[in-house]
Amino acid sequence: MASIKTNPRKTGDPSYTVVWRSGGSRTGDWCRETFDDETQAERFRDLVNGHGQQWPPGWVKGKGFVSPDESSVETTELFDVYAHAYVELLTDISDHTRINYTRFIENHMVPWFGKMSVSDRGLKITRDHVSRWVLDLQDGKPGPLHPPETVRRPYAPKTIANLHGLLYSILQSAVNADPALRDSNPCAHTRLPKGNDIEDDEVFLEPEEYALLKTHVRADAVDIVDALVSTGLRWGEVTALQPRDFTFASKRPTLRVQRAWKRRGEGGTFLGAPKTKKSRRTLVLAPEQVQLFQRRCLGKQPTDLVFTAPEGGAWHSGVFYAHRWKPALDAANSAGLTKRPRIHDLRHTHASWLIAGKVPLPVIQARLGHESITTTVDRYGHLLEASDDEVVAAVEWAMGAAAGSAITQAA
């Protein structure tokens, strides 16, 4: 394994030399590279260890990452340039998402891949580079192009997976280019960290716990909190509801999710389409929900907002949290509630109540507007343990029927 030796200087400032045997063999040649900064030396040591005790690809002794044929690489193929161009040309995202993607590239990718090539020419991005990047994100280490004094924090597996997904898309576009810039995507087989050892972020309230919390919610916010937990709608969907979204005069009253609040790239919000195609959905309403929504729609025009702030207009999530949700949580915690849910956890709570009521996961998927059943299973599958008795009973019934059929045939 590569190690670092500190070398004193007459000036008083030490230098740091990374030493290792080529290939990690006891008989391998000794290799050395010296740095003035200890952080850079540690980073280089990790690169050597990550490449099997070899010089990192593209590294020239005494110079750093210099590709022998980098003159053959077009500027547009450098990751920094290519990634930003890729995001600028995306046609299926909002301005807010585009700004976020640009920020992700600048903060979490360019310091690692900025001067590397997305093509197969020059210092190209390899699987080893992607793996090292993932490890650095996981450990909170800065990238090779970060300033020496940079301090970063470790990222959760979910955040790393999201960033990896964006990097995958960028490099896949290089594979799909006409003509192709590279033969394969180096992100294709990355093993990402799992979150099994991380405490779950979701909070699920039992009905009794929700009842306790509700007693401490201010009167002008009770209806919107009840609407959130009883429908499983997202905050941006509930606060965008209008009277025209409801069908009350029917044997089976319904609510149609047709819009949601969206963020503008330059700031502010506007009413737009729901989050995904399957987010545009219809929900059946229970009698108690019909009473709630009829009361909120009374006297309003079809395009008015069903839920409005005390001064009129749409509720702002930050204002609602600070002046309604947080005070209710503080009071409920003082009164014995041991959990501290977010507003979004009312959506998770709704799903957990449906699961406890034996509602099939595909039905829950449709009600919550999940694009894939995998999302529903991954997020709520662990709650299905409550159905163990039903599973056992079903297996016993099937096995008993099978055994009875076998006896009949034998006779």
Number of C-alpha atoms within 10 A of each C-alpha: 16 21 16 19 14 13 12 11 9 6 6 7 10 16 17 21 23 22 19 25 17 20 18 17 12 10 9 12 12 13 16 17 19 20 17 13 15 19 18 21 21 18 16 24 23 19 21 24 18 17 15 14 22 17 22 20 18 17 15 14 13 10 8 13 16 16 19 12 11 18 10 10 19 12 14 14 21 21 25 22 16 20 27 17 14 15 20 14 10 10 8 8 10 14 16 16 15 19 15 14 18 17 13 16 21 15 13 18 21 20 18 22 23 19 21 24 27 32 23 18 19 21 23 23 23 17 14 17 20 22 18 17 23 22 17 20 22 18 14 14 18 23 23 20 13 15 12 13 10 10 10 13 12 14 16 15 19 13 13 20 17 12 18 19 12 17 20 17 16 20 25 21 18 23 19 14 11 8 8 14 19 20 12 16 21 21 21 12 10 14 10 15 14 12 11 8 7 9 7 9 9 16 18 21 22 13 12 10 15 17 12 19 24 18 13 19 20 14 10 13 18 15 17 19 17 16 19 23 22 19 21 25 23 22 21 18 22 22 24 27 24 24 20 17 18 22 17 15 8 7 7 12 16 19 22 16 23 19 21 22 21 20 15 14 14 9 9 10 14 12 14 13 16 21 18 10 11 17 23 19 15 18 18 16 19 14 10 10 19 18 13 15 22 16 12 18 20 10 10 13 12 13 12 16 21 24 23 18 14 10 7 9 11 15 18 14 13 10 11 14 15 11 12 18 22 17 15 20 22 14 16 23 16 10 12 11 17 10 14 16 19 16 19 16 20 27 22 23 23 23 27 22 18 16 20 14 11 13 13 11 19 15 12 21 20 19 20 24 24 18 15 12 16 14 12 19 16 9 14 17 14 9 15 15 12 13 13 10 10 12 12 11 11 12 12 12 12 12 12 12 11 12 11 12 12 11 9 9 7 7 6
